[in-house]
Amino acid sequence: MRQKLILVFAILMVGLFAMQAVAVDIPVVIDGQAVEFVDQKPYIDENNRTLVPMRAPMEALGATVSWDADKYQAILEKDGVVVVFTIGNNVYTVNDEAMEMDTKAALTGDRTCIPIRYAAEAFGYTVLWDSETYTVDITSAAVPEDGDVIVPDEDAVDEGAVDEDGLDDGSVEENGDDQEVVDDENLDEGAEDPILDESVLE
């Protein structure tokens, strides 16, 4: 019995070390300035998409951030463009126009994490992925004219640009933090609300 316990423990330790070996820091840089993440770090989710704690990068882009606890929605606003992500849902909206993505916003480490590509491109920024340094590089683009909405171009071909296979070359594991995703069923009216205040947006 003791030998079996030792074997199980050894297997668990090997798995832990393997996860740590492939974990990687993912810097987010906006117009040459690195974004600082205090506790929860950006990570690559099970869909090979980069998710980031929302408040720091969005405020660095000049967007305002709010949280609808009843609907489990993160709301971003900038220059007349309103982007809404719903936790556990692969549909987000840009000025009420529904857009589909291949991953979902999530609650991770008590923080609201969103797919950075969709959020930044909705505000007209260009998002590039450096596969050698695992860096998300966000740069300013032309300001939308007269309220025109810029949405991600899923068919765009741009070497090094984030596309359907972007943010995941050399696929890596998550940063090891437990990821709590609220299922769509939990978004129904009357569902228990685990968010007590807007600290979840940090």
Kinemage of the C-alpha trace (Angstrom):
@kinemage 1
@onewidth
@group {chain A} dominant
@subgroup {mainchain}
@vectorlist {calphas} color= white
{ca met a 1} P 0.000 0.000 0.000
{ca arg a 2} L 2.793 2.363 0.911
{ca gln a 3} L 4.551 1.689 -2.400
{ca lys a 4} L 1.350 2.517 -4.281
{ca leu a 5} L 1.000 5.831 -2.444
{ca ile a 6} L 4.608 6.704 -3.211
{ca leu a 7} L 4.040 5.871 -6.887
{ca val a 8} L 0.905 8.032 -7.055
{ca phe a 9} L 2.715 10.893 -5.351
{ca ala a 10} L 5.624 10.607 -7.782
{ca ile a 11} L 3.267 10.695 -10.771
{ca leu a 12} L 1.521 13.776 -9.410
{ca met a 13} L 4.826 15.545 -8.841
{ca val a 14} L 6.002 14.758 -12.385
{ca gly a 15} L 2.750 16.147 -13.758
{ca leu a 16} L 3.100 19.294 -11.659
{ca phe a 17} L 6.655 19.909 -12.812
{ca ala a 18} L 5.608 19.312 -16.423
{ca met a 19} L 2.862 21.926 -16.139
{ca gln a 20} L 5.287 24.410 -14.627
{ca ala a 21} L 7.804 23.721 -17.379
{ca val a 22} L 5.382 24.670 -20.165
{ca ala a 23} L 3.786 27.596 -18.339
{ca val a 24} L 4.893 30.883 -19.814
{ca asp a 25} L 4.527 34.570 -19.056
{ca ile a 26} L 2.546 36.409 -21.706
{ca pro a 27} L 3.445 40.118 -21.861
{ca val a 28} L 0.838 42.498 -23.254
{ca val a 29} L 2.334 45.615 -24.835
{ca ile a 30} L 0.235 48.612 -25.936
{ca asp a 31} L 1.992 51.134 -28.178
{ca gly a 32} L 5.329 50.100 -26.721
{ca gln a 33} L 4.235 50.189 -23.070
{ca ala a 34} L 3.969 46.931 -21.130
{ca val a 35} L 0.742 46.390 -19.192
{ca glu a 36} L 1.226 45.452 -15.548
{ca phe a 37} L -0.898 42.621 -14.151
{ca val a 38} L -0.793 42.529 -10.365
{ca asp a 39} L -2.228 39.131 -9.475
{ca gln a 40} L -3.951 37.177 -12.224
{ca lys a 41} L -1.773 36.878 -15.313
{ca pro a 42} L -2.725 36.487 -18.985
{ca tyr a 43} L -2.922 32.861 -20.075
{ca ile a 44} L -3.740 30.663 -23.047
{ca asp a 45} L -7.037 28.860 -22.522
{ca glu a 46} L -8.198 25.417 -23.629
{ca asn a 47} L -9.160 26.901 -27.006
{ca asn a 48} L -5.600 28.191 -27.527
{ca arg a 49} L -6.690 31.793 -27.165
{ca thr a 50} L -5.027 34.423 -25.008
{ca leu a 51} L -7.275 35.660 -22.189
{ca val a 52} L -6.295 38.614 -20.035
{ca pro a 53} L -7.638 40.214 -16.853
{ca met a 54} L -9.766 42.954 -18.325
{ca arg a 55} L -9.322 46.179 -16.418
{ca ala a 56} L -5.604 46.936 -16.845
{ca pro a 57} L -5.287 46.593 -20.642
{ca met a 58} L -8.694 48.095 -21.400
{ca glu a 59} L -8.038 51.168 -19.277
{ca ala a 60} L -4.607 51.445 -20.912
{ca leu a 61} L -6.482 51.621 -24.221
{ca gly a 62} L -8.571 54.448 -22.816
{ca ala a 63} L -11.768 52.423 -22.433
{ca thr a 64} L -14.073 52.575 -19.429
{ca val a 65} L -14.882 49.277 -17.753
{ca ser a 66} L -18.042 48.267 -15.914
{ca trp a 67} L -19.643 45.064 -14.666
{ca asp a 68} L -23.284 43.950 -14.780
{ca ala a 69} L -23.539 41.444 -11.930
{ca asp a 70} L -27.077 40.389 -12.877
{ca lys a 71} L -26.133 39.426 -16.424
{ca tyr a 72} L -22.508 38.427 -15.788
{ca gln a 73} L -21.440 40.928 -18.413
{ca ala a 74} L -18.271 42.966 -18.797
{ca ile a 75} L -18.975 46.256 -20.583
{ca leu a 76} L -16.243 48.243 -22.341
{ca glu a 77} L -16.805 51.735 -23.793
{ca lys a 78} L -14.570 54.001 -25.844
{ca asp a 79} L -15.284 56.739 -28.387
{ca gly a 80} L -18.905 55.725 -28.829
{ca val a 81} L -18.121 52.029 -29.250
{ca val a 82} L -19.608 49.663 -26.658
{ca val a 83} L -18.299 46.100 -26.425
{ca val a 84} L -20.008 43.579 -24.165
{ca phe a 85} L -18.641 40.175 -23.138
{ca thr a 86} L -20.805 37.678 -21.256
{ca ile a 87} L -19.065 35.193 -18.990
{ca gly a 88} L -19.319 31.649 -20.345
{ca asn a 89} L -20.677 32.765 -23.726
{ca asn a 90} L -18.906 32.745 -27.098
{ca val a 91} L -21.062 35.609 -28.411
{ca tyr a 92} L -20.090 39.205 -27.699
{ca thr a 93} L -21.592 42.421 -29.020
{ca val a 94} L -20.148 45.543 -30.616
{ca asn a 95} L -22.696 48.373 -30.437
{ca asp a 96} L -25.425 45.726 -30.030
{ca glu a 97} L -24.267 43.787 -33.096
{ca ala a 98} L -23.759 40.140 -32.141
{ca met a 99} L -20.344 38.706 -33.005
{ca glu a 100} L -19.161 35.135 -32.516
{ca met a 101} L -15.755 34.056 -31.239
{ca asp a 102} L -14.158 30.637 -30.812
{ca thr a 103} L -13.610 30.990 -27.077
{ca lys a 104} L -15.391 32.551 -24.098
{ca ala a 105} L -14.845 35.198 -21.479
{ca ala a 106} L -14.210 33.585 -18.106
{ca leu a 107} L -13.787 34.184 -14.393
{ca thr a 108} L -10.243 33.172 -13.536
{ca gly a 109} L -8.624 33.743 -10.174
{ca asp a 110} L -11.595 35.957 -9.201
{ca arg a 111} L -10.890 38.182 -12.181
{ca thr a 112} L -12.860 38.746 -15.370
{ca cys a 113} L -10.696 37.559 -18.254
{ca ile a 114} L -11.534 38.328 -21.869
{ca pro a 115} L -10.047 37.335 -25.231
{ca ile a 116} L -7.760 40.308 -25.826
{ca arg a 117} L -7.840 40.117 -29.608
{ca tyr a 118} L -11.585 40.630 -29.948
{ca ala a 119} L -11.686 43.447 -27.430
{ca ala a 120} L -8.779 45.441 -28.877
{ca glu a 121} L -9.784 45.024 -32.520
{ca ala a 122} L -13.334 46.118 -31.729
{ca phe a 123} L -11.861 49.502 -30.754
{ca gly a 124} L -9.824 49.701 -33.955
{ca tyr a 125} L -6.451 48.525 -32.664
{ca thr a 126} L -4.103 46.157 -34.452
{ca val a 127} L -3.140 43.022 -32.532
{ca leu a 128} L 0.000 41.047 -33.369
{ca trp a 129} L 1.379 37.888 -31.795
{ca asp a 130} L 5.107 37.253 -31.353
{ca ser a 131} L 5.401 33.468 -31.231
{ca glu a 132} L 9.033 33.613 -30.113
{ca thr a 133} L 8.457 35.732 -27.016
{ca tyr a 134} L 4.751 34.925 -26.483
{ca thr a 135} L 4.011 38.635 -26.538
{ca val a 136} L 0.720 40.285 -27.458
{ca asp a 137} L 1.560 43.553 -29.228
{ca ile a 138} L -1.316 46.031 -29.537
{ca thr a 139} L -0.875 49.176 -31.625
{ca ser a 140} L -3.092 52.146 -32.380
{ca ala a 141} L -4.978 52.245 -35.654
{ca ala a 142} L -7.088 54.825 -37.432
{ca val a 143} L -9.917 56.256 -35.341
{ca pro a 144} L -13.363 55.133 -36.620
{ca glu a 145} L -15.184 57.841 -38.556
{ca asp a 146} L -18.579 59.120 -37.405
{ca gly a 147} L -19.316 56.208 -35.111
{ca asp a 148} L -18.396 53.512 -37.626
{ca val a 149} L -17.746 50.246 -35.832
{ca ile a 150} L -14.568 48.327 -36.493
{ca val a 151} L -14.996 44.604 -35.910
{ca pro a 152} L -12.425 41.813 -36.139
{ca asp a 153} L -11.859 40.597 -39.703
{ca glu a 154} L -11.891 36.847 -39.348
{ca asp a 155} L -10.594 36.341 -42.916
{ca ala a 156} L -7.766 38.855 -42.810
{ca val a 157} L -4.388 37.537 -43.887
{ca asp a 158} L -1.518 39.370 -42.232
{ca glu a 159} L 1.736 37.624 -41.449
{ca gly a 160} L 2.237 37.695 -37.716
{ca ala a 161} L -1.237 39.052 -37.137
{ca val a 162} L -3.620 37.330 -34.812
{ca asp a 163} L -5.978 35.136 -36.826
{ca glu a 164} L -8.099 32.059 -36.227
{ca asp a 165} L -4.943 30.139 -35.361
{ca gly a 166} L -3.229 33.083 -33.691
{ca leu a 167} L -2.105 33.559 -30.125
{ca asp a 168} L -1.381 29.848 -29.916
{ca asp a 169} L 1.612 28.846 -32.086
{ca gly a 170} L 3.571 26.399 -29.994
{ca ser a 171} L 0.468 25.744 -27.936
{ca val a 172} L 1.107 25.969 -24.220
{ca glu a 173} L -0.798 25.053 -21.131
{ca glu a 174} L -2.627 27.521 -18.909
{ca asn a 175} L -0.719 29.311 -16.207
{ca gly a 176} L -1.851 26.753 -13.677
{ca asp a 177} L -4.561 28.844 -12.047
{ca asp a 178} L -7.882 27.183 -11.624
{ca gln a 179} L -10.306 28.533 -14.194
{ca glu a 180} L -13.884 28.975 -13.188
{ca val a 181} L -16.189 29.401 -16.166
{ca val a 182} L -19.784 30.256 -15.478
{ca asp a 183} L -21.969 28.128 -17.767
{ca asp a 184} L -24.660 29.794 -19.819
{ca glu a 185} L -27.237 28.160 -17.558
{ca asn a 186} L -25.872 30.160 -14.640
{ca leu a 187} L -26.528 33.376 -16.493
{ca asp a 188} L -30.290 32.942 -16.196
{ca glu a 189} L -32.195 35.470 -14.156
{ca gly a 190} L -32.188 34.497 -10.516
{ca ala a 191} L -28.889 32.634 -10.676
{ca glu a 192} L -26.718 32.996 -7.622
{ca asp a 193} L -24.317 35.863 -8.107
{ca pro a 194} L -20.749 35.093 -6.992
{ca ile a 195} L -19.584 38.626 -7.700
{ca leu a 196} L -19.986 40.969 -4.759
{ca asp a 197} L -18.378 44.067 -6.283
{ca glu a 198} L -16.332 45.285 -9.183
{ca ser a 199} L -13.087 43.935 -7.744
{ca val a 200} L -13.623 41.055 -10.154
{ca leu a 201} L -12.678 43.432 -12.948
{ca glu a 202} L -9.203 44.136 -11.616
